[in-house]
């Protein structure tokens, strides 16, 4: 099996995921994934595709992630891993799809408009 490369995105985070056969080692920006994401909820988000497909210790993963915050990065990595698992075996697709792991979340920060304080907030109005 050759290395499979996929991309996951969430808000402003972009995760490039490289997956190989291995012992289940996950490296994120050349750090162990337990050190990169310290909270259990973020660690679970990353391991969720493997738990659903029963492939926890089968693949080595190397991830390069940029932009955004912790939660956005974790969800971008999760999408990239899910897409990679679907490339490996098409039978994983229905399981991951029902959990919503193959759906790209399109919500982004709305841009600031000119003549306004923020995206929707206006400057204070003075009648006189």
VMD Tcl script that builds the backbone (N, CA, C; Angstrom):
set m [mol new atoms 384]
animate dup $m
set s [atomselect $m all]
$s set {name element resname resid chain x y z} {
  {N N UNK 1 A 0.841 -1.192 0.000}
  {CA C UNK 1 A 0.000 0.000 0.000}
  {C C UNK 1 A 0.882 1.251 0.000}
  {N N UNK 2 A 0.659 2.117 -0.958}
  {CA C UNK 2 A 1.406 3.371 -1.006}
  {C C UNK 2 A 0.767 4.401 -0.087}
  {N N UNK 3 A 1.469 5.478 0.149}
  {CA C UNK 3 A 0.959 6.541 1.010}
  {C C UNK 3 A -0.242 7.212 0.360}
  {N N UNK 4 A -1.297 7.409 1.154}
  {CA C UNK 4 A -2.496 8.080 0.666}
  {C C UNK 4 A -2.524 9.488 1.244}
  {N N UNK 5 A -2.773 10.464 0.384}
  {CA C UNK 5 A -2.768 11.872 0.786}
  {C C UNK 5 A -4.160 12.451 0.594}
  {N N UNK 6 A -4.716 13.038 1.673}
  {CA C UNK 6 A -6.006 13.720 1.582}
  {C C UNK 6 A -5.931 15.054 2.317}
  {N N UNK 7 A -6.941 15.886 2.084}
  {CA C UNK 7 A -6.992 17.207 2.719}
  {C C UNK 7 A -8.326 17.353 3.438}
  {N N UNK 8 A -8.272 17.915 4.649}
  {CA C UNK 8 A -9.485 18.234 5.390}
  {C C UNK 8 A -9.457 19.706 5.768}
  {N N UNK 9 A -10.623 20.350 5.713}
  {CA C UNK 9 A -10.693 21.774 6.049}
  {C C UNK 9 A -11.827 22.030 7.012}
  {N N UNK 10 A -11.643 23.052 7.873}
  {CA C UNK 10 A -12.684 23.495 8.791}
  {C C UNK 10 A -12.359 24.924 9.184}
  {N N UNK 11 A -13.291 25.866 8.977}
  {CA C UNK 11 A -13.059 27.295 9.202}
  {C C UNK 11 A -11.799 27.712 8.450}
  {N N UNK 12 A -10.758 28.151 9.138}
  {CA C UNK 12 A -9.533 28.554 8.431}
  {C C UNK 12 A -8.427 27.518 8.571}
  {N N UNK 13 A -8.743 26.354 9.137}
  {CA C UNK 13 A -7.747 25.294 9.318}
  {C C UNK 13 A -7.686 24.407 8.081}
  {N N UNK 14 A -6.468 24.061 7.689}
  {CA C UNK 14 A -6.250 23.134 6.580}
  {C C UNK 14 A -5.315 22.044 7.074}
  {N N UNK 15 A -5.776 20.782 6.960}
  {CA C UNK 15 A -4.980 19.640 7.413}
  {C C UNK 15 A -4.648 18.757 6.222}
  {N N UNK 16 A -3.352 18.505 6.010}
  {CA C UNK 16 A -2.916 17.553 4.992}
  {C C UNK 16 A -2.576 16.254 5.705}
  {N N UNK 17 A -3.258 15.179 5.332}
  {CA C UNK 17 A -3.150 13.898 6.025}
  {C C UNK 17 A -2.464 12.895 5.107}
  {N N UNK 18 A -1.417 12.243 5.625}
  {CA C UNK 18 A -0.712 11.177 4.917}
  {C C UNK 18 A -0.885 9.905 5.728}
  {N N UNK 19 A -1.417 8.838 5.098}
  {CA C UNK 19 A -1.744 7.622 5.828}
  {C C UNK 19 A -1.014 6.434 5.193}
  {N N UNK 20 A -0.448 5.576 6.055}
  {CA C UNK 20 A 0.325 4.393 5.668}
  {C C UNK 20 A -0.063 3.224 6.546}
  {N N UNK 21 A 0.231 2.020 6.102}
  {CA C UNK 21 A 0.093 0.860 6.991}
  {C C UNK 21 A 1.085 1.015 8.130}
  {N N UNK 22 A 0.707 0.600 9.336}
  {CA C UNK 22 A 1.622 0.745 10.460}
  {C C UNK 22 A 1.029 0.251 11.757}
  {N N UNK 23 A 1.503 0.849 12.847}
  {CA C UNK 23 A 1.131 0.403 14.187}
  {C C UNK 23 A 0.175 1.346 14.899}
  {N N UNK 24 A -0.346 2.357 14.227}
  {CA C UNK 24 A -1.299 3.262 14.846}
  {C C UNK 24 A -0.680 4.521 15.411}
  {N N UNK 25 A 0.492 4.905 14.922}
  {CA C UNK 25 A 1.166 6.109 15.412}
  {C C UNK 25 A 0.635 7.336 14.676}
  {N N UNK 26 A 0.280 8.371 15.444}
  {CA C UNK 26 A -0.263 9.603 14.854}
  {C C UNK 26 A 0.669 10.759 15.188}
  {N N UNK 27 A 1.229 11.388 14.157}
  {CA C UNK 27 A 2.100 12.554 14.321}
  {C C UNK 27 A 1.408 13.772 13.717}
  {N N UNK 28 A 1.280 14.826 14.515}
  {CA C UNK 28 A 0.683 16.070 14.035}
  {C C UNK 28 A 1.751 17.157 14.145}
  {N N UNK 29 A 2.153 17.712 13.005}
  {CA C UNK 29 A 3.241 18.700 12.950}
  {C C UNK 29 A 4.479 18.192 13.687}
  {N N UNK 30 A 4.831 16.942 13.452}
  {CA C UNK 30 A 6.002 16.255 14.038}
  {C C UNK 30 A 5.948 16.149 15.555}
  {N N UNK 31 A 4.761 16.150 16.126}
  {CA C UNK 31 A 4.574 15.921 17.566}
  {C C UNK 31 A 3.604 14.771 17.748}
  {N N UNK 32 A 3.736 14.050 18.837}
  {CA C UNK 32 A 2.767 12.993 19.161}
  {C C UNK 32 A 1.392 13.641 19.337}
  {N N UNK 33 A 0.358 12.950 18.921}
  {CA C UNK 33 A -0.971 13.573 18.930}
  {C C UNK 33 A -1.470 13.807 20.347}
  {N N UNK 34 A -0.987 13.036 21.336}
  {CA C UNK 34 A -1.357 13.282 22.739}
  {C C UNK 34 A -0.754 14.583 23.257}
  {N N UNK 35 A 0.415 14.944 22.752}
  {CA C UNK 35 A 1.061 16.185 23.169}
  {C C UNK 35 A 0.476 17.402 22.441}
  {N N UNK 36 A 0.088 17.210 21.179}
  {CA C UNK 36 A -0.436 18.331 20.396}
  {C C UNK 36 A -1.823 18.733 20.869}
  {N N UNK 37 A -2.693 17.752 21.082}
  {CA C UNK 37 A -4.037 17.996 21.610}
  {C C UNK 37 A -4.120 17.410 23.010}
  {N N UNK 38 A -4.116 18.286 24.030}
  {CA C UNK 38 A -4.049 17.811 25.410}
  {C C UNK 38 A -5.401 17.368 25.957}
  {N N UNK 39 A -6.516 17.916 25.443}
  {CA C UNK 39 A -7.824 17.571 26.001}
  {C C UNK 39 A -8.342 16.271 25.392}
  {N N UNK 40 A -9.088 15.519 26.205}
  {CA C UNK 40 A -9.596 14.220 25.776}
  {C C UNK 40 A -10.629 14.349 24.662}
  {N N UNK 41 A -11.412 15.431 24.674}
  {CA C UNK 41 A -12.446 15.585 23.649}
  {C C UNK 41 A -11.829 15.766 22.256}
  {N N UNK 42 A -10.735 16.534 22.170}
  {CA C UNK 42 A -10.081 16.734 20.878}
  {C C UNK 42 A -9.378 15.451 20.421}
  {N N UNK 43 A -8.807 14.700 21.375}
  {CA C UNK 43 A -8.180 13.424 21.036}
  {C C UNK 43 A -9.220 12.441 20.515}
  {N N UNK 44 A -10.421 12.470 21.119}
  {CA C UNK 44 A -11.483 11.578 20.660}
  {C C UNK 44 A -11.936 11.949 19.249}
  {N N UNK 45 A -12.018 13.251 18.950}
  {CA C UNK 45 A -12.430 13.686 17.613}
  {C C UNK 45 A -11.505 13.117 16.550}
  {N N UNK 46 A -10.200 13.076 16.839}
  {CA C UNK 46 A -9.236 12.591 15.863}
  {C C UNK 46 A -9.318 11.071 15.724}
  {N N UNK 47 A -9.518 10.363 16.825}
  {CA C UNK 47 A -9.558 8.904 16.762}
  {C C UNK 47 A -10.938 8.353 16.400}
  {N N UNK 48 A -11.957 9.195 16.303}
  {CA C UNK 48 A -13.326 8.758 16.028}
  {C C UNK 48 A -13.473 7.956 14.729}
  {N N UNK 49 A -12.863 8.369 13.596}
  {CA C UNK 49 A -12.999 7.550 12.382}
  {C C UNK 49 A -12.433 6.134 12.552}
  {N N UNK 50 A -11.347 6.006 13.304}
  {CA C UNK 50 A -10.751 4.678 13.520}
  {C C UNK 50 A -11.626 3.816 14.417}
  {N N UNK 51 A -12.233 4.426 15.434}
  {CA C UNK 51 A -13.105 3.684 16.345}
  {C C UNK 51 A -14.322 3.157 15.587}
  {N N UNK 52 A -14.908 3.996 14.719}
  {CA C UNK 52 A -16.095 3.584 13.970}
  {C C UNK 52 A -15.802 2.479 12.962}
  {N N UNK 53 A -14.588 2.472 12.390}
  {CA C UNK 53 A -14.247 1.477 11.371}
  {C C UNK 53 A -13.432 0.312 11.927}
  {N N UNK 54 A -13.177 0.299 13.242}
  {CA C UNK 54 A -12.401 -0.766 13.907}
  {C C UNK 54 A -11.007 -0.926 13.291}
  {N N UNK 55 A -10.311 0.186 13.053}
  {CA C UNK 55 A -8.964 0.169 12.481}
  {C C UNK 55 A -8.006 0.982 13.341}
  {N N UNK 56 A -8.116 0.858 14.676}
  {CA C UNK 56 A -7.367 1.747 15.558}
  {C C UNK 56 A -5.847 1.615 15.455}
  {N N UNK 57 A -5.320 0.415 15.388}
  {CA C UNK 57 A -3.867 0.214 15.386}
  {C C UNK 57 A -3.340 -0.256 14.036}
  {N N UNK 58 A -4.051 0.058 12.956}
  {CA C UNK 58 A -3.662 -0.468 11.637}
  {C C UNK 58 A -2.863 0.512 10.780}
  {N N UNK 59 A -3.000 1.809 11.028}
  {CA C UNK 59 A -2.404 2.795 10.127}
  {C C UNK 59 A -1.572 3.826 10.883}
  {N N UNK 60 A -0.439 4.202 10.274}
  {CA C UNK 60 A 0.362 5.323 10.762}
  {C C UNK 60 A -0.093 6.582 10.028}
  {N N UNK 61 A -0.197 7.681 10.774}
  {CA C UNK 61 A -0.701 8.915 10.187}
  {C C UNK 61 A 0.264 10.048 10.467}
  {N N UNK 62 A 0.558 10.815 9.424}
  {CA C UNK 62 A 1.355 12.030 9.562}
  {C C UNK 62 A 0.483 13.174 9.070}
  {N N UNK 63 A 0.339 14.207 9.895}
  {CA C UNK 63 A -0.548 15.319 9.573}
  {C C UNK 63 A 0.237 16.625 9.626}
  {N N UNK 64 A 0.010 17.478 8.641}
  {CA C UNK 64 A 0.521 18.845 8.664}
  {C C UNK 64 A -0.710 19.740 8.681}
  {N N UNK 65 A -0.889 20.494 9.764}
  {CA C UNK 65 A -2.090 21.315 9.916}
  {C C UNK 65 A -1.677 22.758 10.153}
  {N N UNK 66 A -2.398 23.680 9.491}
  {CA C UNK 66 A -2.098 25.107 9.617}
  {C C UNK 66 A -3.386 25.882 9.785}
  {N N UNK 67 A -3.316 26.990 10.498}
  {CA C UNK 67 A -4.429 27.918 10.614}
  {C C UNK 67 A -5.457 27.512 11.629}
  {N N UNK 68 A -6.253 28.489 12.070}
  {CA C UNK 68 A -7.362 28.218 12.970}
  {C C UNK 68 A -6.946 27.912 14.387}
  {N N UNK 69 A -7.915 27.464 15.170}
  {CA C UNK 69 A -7.680 27.120 16.567}
  {C C UNK 69 A -7.657 25.621 16.765}
  {N N UNK 70 A -7.624 25.216 18.032}
  {CA C UNK 70 A -7.526 23.789 18.359}
  {C C UNK 70 A -8.698 22.986 17.808}
  {N N UNK 71 A -9.916 23.458 18.049}
  {CA C UNK 71 A -11.103 22.711 17.647}
  {C C UNK 71 A -11.217 22.620 16.127}
  {N N UNK 72 A -10.968 23.721 15.434}
  {CA C UNK 72 A -11.013 23.715 13.969}
  {C C UNK 72 A -9.967 22.790 13.379}
  {N N UNK 73 A -8.772 22.778 13.971}
  {CA C UNK 73 A -7.716 21.895 13.492}
  {C C UNK 73 A -8.088 20.432 13.707}
  {N N UNK 74 A -8.645 20.113 14.877}
  {CA C UNK 74 A -9.029 18.732 15.171}
  {C C UNK 74 A -10.100 18.251 14.191}
  {N N UNK 75 A -11.072 19.104 13.891}
  {CA C UNK 75 A -12.137 18.702 12.975}
  {C C UNK 75 A -11.630 18.612 11.537}
  {N N UNK 76 A -10.667 19.432 11.169}
  {CA C UNK 76 A -10.064 19.337 9.836}
  {C C UNK 76 A -9.298 18.027 9.697}
  {N N UNK 77 A -8.566 17.652 10.747}
  {CA C UNK 77 A -7.820 16.388 10.736}
  {C C UNK 77 A -8.793 15.216 10.640}
  {N N UNK 78 A -9.896 15.290 11.393}
  {CA C UNK 78 A -10.892 14.211 11.376}
  {C C UNK 78 A -11.469 14.014 9.980}
  {N N UNK 79 A -11.761 15.118 9.279}
  {CA C UNK 79 A -12.290 15.020 7.918}
  {C C UNK 79 A -11.257 14.408 6.975}
  {N N UNK 80 A -9.996 14.816 7.115}
  {CA C UNK 80 A -8.937 14.259 6.271}
  {C C UNK 80 A -8.738 12.771 6.496}
  {N N UNK 81 A -8.782 12.330 7.751}
  {CA C UNK 81 A -8.626 10.912 8.076}
  {C C UNK 81 A -9.807 10.114 7.517}
  {N N UNK 82 A -11.012 10.651 7.660}
  {CA C UNK 82 A -12.203 9.960 7.152}
  {C C UNK 82 A -12.134 9.785 5.636}
  {N N UNK 83 A -11.706 10.836 4.941}
  {CA C UNK 83 A -11.577 10.739 3.482}
  {C C UNK 83 A -10.523 9.707 3.084}
  {N N UNK 84 A -9.423 9.661 3.849}
  {CA C UNK 84 A -8.355 8.697 3.549}
  {C C UNK 84 A -8.835 7.268 3.760}
  {N N UNK 85 A -9.586 7.031 4.835}
  {CA C UNK 85 A -10.105 5.690 5.091}
  {C C UNK 85 A -11.067 5.250 3.987}
  {N N UNK 86 A -11.837 6.182 3.437}
  {CA C UNK 86 A -12.728 5.851 2.327}
  {C C UNK 86 A -11.952 5.498 1.067}
  {N N UNK 87 A -10.792 6.143 0.870}
  {CA C UNK 87 A -9.947 5.795 -0.274}
  {C C UNK 87 A -9.367 4.391 -0.111}
  {N N UNK 88 A -9.034 4.024 1.129}
  {CA C UNK 88 A -8.462 2.700 1.390}
  {C C UNK 88 A -9.499 1.613 1.155}
  {N N UNK 89 A -10.684 1.784 1.777}
  {CA C UNK 89 A -11.732 0.774 1.670}
  {C C UNK 89 A -13.078 1.475 1.532}
  {N N UNK 90 A -13.751 1.242 0.417}
  {CA C UNK 90 A -15.029 1.907 0.138}
  {C C UNK 90 A -16.137 1.441 1.082}
  {N N UNK 91 A -15.945 0.315 1.770}
  {CA C UNK 91 A -16.967 -0.209 2.693}
  {C C UNK 91 A -17.085 0.643 3.956}
  {N N UNK 92 A -16.079 1.458 4.267}
  {CA C UNK 92 A -16.135 2.334 5.448}
  {C C UNK 92 A -17.055 3.536 5.216}
  {N N UNK 93 A -17.342 3.831 3.953}
  {CA C UNK 93 A -18.077 5.048 3.615}
  {C C UNK 93 A -19.450 5.164 4.283}
  {N N UNK 94 A -20.319 4.131 4.247}
  {CA C UNK 94 A -21.644 4.293 4.881}
  {C C UNK 94 A -21.571 4.530 6.387}
  {N N UNK 95 A -20.618 3.883 7.045}
  {CA C UNK 95 A -20.465 4.037 8.501}
  {C C UNK 95 A -20.061 5.462 8.836}
  {N N UNK 96 A -19.087 5.998 8.116}
  {CA C UNK 96 A -18.602 7.354 8.366}
  {C C UNK 96 A -19.628 8.403 7.935}
  {N N UNK 97 A -20.371 8.105 6.861}
  {CA C UNK 97 A -21.352 9.065 6.356}
  {C C UNK 97 A -22.514 9.245 7.327}
  {N N UNK 98 A -22.971 8.148 7.959}
  {CA C UNK 98 A -24.089 8.256 8.900}
  {C C UNK 98 A -23.703 9.072 10.128}
  {N N UNK 99 A -22.438 9.048 10.518}
  {CA C UNK 99 A -21.965 9.847 11.649}
  {C C UNK 99 A -21.638 11.282 11.252}
  {N N UNK 100 A -21.681 11.582 9.954}
  {CA C UNK 100 A -21.433 12.944 9.476}
  {C C UNK 100 A -19.967 13.317 9.398}
  {N N UNK 101 A -19.085 12.336 9.297}
  {CA C UNK 101 A -17.650 12.626 9.281}
  {C C UNK 101 A -17.118 12.933 7.879}
  {N N UNK 102 A -17.923 12.700 6.858}
  {CA C UNK 102 A -17.471 12.993 5.497}
  {C C UNK 102 A -18.022 14.312 4.979}
  {N N UNK 103 A -18.757 15.033 5.815}
  {CA C UNK 103 A -19.356 16.291 5.404}
  {C C UNK 103 A -18.446 17.452 5.780}
  {N N UNK 104 A -18.137 18.285 4.804}
  {CA C UNK 104 A -17.331 19.477 5.051}
  {C C UNK 104 A -18.229 20.530 5.673}
  {N N UNK 105 A -17.887 21.015 6.848}
  {CA C UNK 105 A -18.688 22.029 7.527}
  {C C UNK 105 A -18.392 23.389 6.889}
  {N N UNK 106 A -19.372 24.004 6.197}
  {CA C UNK 106 A -19.073 25.206 5.415}
  {C C UNK 106 A -19.075 26.498 6.221}
  {N N UNK 107 A -19.377 26.442 7.517}
  {CA C UNK 107 A -19.505 27.683 8.281}
  {C C UNK 107 A -18.161 28.383 8.431}
  {N N UNK 108 A -18.133 29.645 8.019}
  {CA C UNK 108 A -16.928 30.459 8.118}
  {C C UNK 108 A -17.301 31.774 8.787}
  {N N UNK 109 A -16.302 32.520 9.208}
  {CA C UNK 109 A -16.545 33.826 9.807}
  {C C UNK 109 A -16.992 34.778 8.709}
  {N N UNK 110 A -18.060 35.511 8.968}
  {CA C UNK 110 A -18.570 36.475 8.000}
  {C C UNK 110 A -17.628 37.676 7.947}
  {N N UNK 111 A -17.418 38.192 6.747}
  {CA C UNK 111 A -16.458 39.279 6.608}
  {C C UNK 111 A -17.026 40.599 7.113}
  {N N UNK 112 A -16.126 41.492 7.552}
  {CA C UNK 112 A -16.513 42.827 8.000}
  {C C UNK 112 A -16.851 43.668 6.776}
  {N N UNK 113 A -17.944 44.429 6.870}
  {CA C UNK 113 A -18.345 45.312 5.780}
  {C C UNK 113 A -17.892 46.742 6.062}
  {N N UNK 114 A -17.621 47.493 5.016}
  {CA C UNK 114 A -17.202 48.887 5.177}
  {C C UNK 114 A -18.377 49.710 5.674}
  {N N UNK 115 A -18.082 50.735 6.457}
  {CA C UNK 115 A -19.124 51.585 7.011}
  {C C UNK 115 A -19.822 50.952 8.208}
  {N N UNK 116 A -19.306 49.829 8.671}
  {CA C UNK 116 A -19.860 49.148 9.844}
  {C C UNK 116 A -18.721 48.803 10.776}
  {N N UNK 117 A -19.085 48.550 12.045}
  {CA C UNK 117 A -18.081 48.254 13.060}
  {C C UNK 117 A -17.542 46.829 12.898}
  {N N UNK 118 A -18.465 45.879 12.674}
  {CA C UNK 118 A -18.105 44.474 12.474}
  {C C UNK 118 A -18.918 43.944 11.294}
  {N N UNK 119 A -19.115 42.625 11.234}
  {CA C UNK 119 A -19.851 42.064 10.100}
  {C C UNK 119 A -21.298 42.548 10.072}
  {N N UNK 120 A -21.942 42.575 11.240}
  {CA C UNK 120 A -23.346 42.990 11.294}
  {C C UNK 120 A -23.578 44.183 12.214}
  {N N UNK 121 A -22.665 44.421 13.151}
  {CA C UNK 121 A -22.820 45.526 14.085}
  {C C UNK 121 A -22.541 46.848 13.375}
  {N N UNK 122 A -23.393 47.812 13.625}
  {CA C UNK 122 A -23.228 49.122 13.007}
  {C C UNK 122 A -22.582 50.086 14.004}
  {N N UNK 123 A -22.095 51.234 13.491}
  {CA C UNK 123 A -21.635 52.295 14.360}
  {C C UNK 123 A -22.833 52.887 15.076}
  {N N UNK 124 A -22.619 53.483 16.244}
  {CA C UNK 124 A -23.709 54.066 16.993}
  {C C UNK 124 A -24.362 55.191 16.194}
  {N N UNK 125 A -25.696 55.156 16.158}
  {CA C UNK 125 A -26.469 56.139 15.381}
  {C C UNK 125 A -26.871 57.305 16.277}
  {N N UNK 126 A -26.591 58.510 15.834}
  {CA C UNK 126 A -26.983 59.704 16.574}
  {C C UNK 126 A -27.921 60.523 15.694}
  {N N UNK 127 A -29.137 60.726 16.191}
  {CA C UNK 127 A -30.126 61.467 15.401}
  {C C UNK 127 A -29.779 62.963 15.364}
  {N N UNK 128 A -29.281 63.510 16.469}
  {CA C UNK 128 A -28.947 64.944 16.533}
  {C C UNK 128 A -27.513 65.138 16.925}
}
mol reanalyze $m
mol bondsrecalc $m
mol representation Tube
mol addrep $m
